[in-house]
Amino acid sequence: MATNQPWADDIPVYVQAGRVIDS
């Protein structure tokens, strides 16, 4: 889903997905 996103540093995949959907 997220590969080289700036916020994909230390954030879990489920949080990443939640941020993408919430944003």
N, C-alpha and C positions, 0 to 999 in steps of 0.2 A: 504494500500500500504506500507507505512512505519510505523513500530511500535516502535521498540527500536533502532532507528538509532541515532548516536551521533549528527547529524546535525538536528534532528527532535525536537530540544529543543523549539525554539520560532519561528520556520519558518512555514509559512502557507503551507497547503497541496499542493497548486498549485506550490509553489516555490520548495517544496520537489520533486514533480514529474518532474519539469523542470530541477532540478539539476541531478536527476537520469538519465534523458534522455540525458542531455547535457554532463554528465560525461561519 
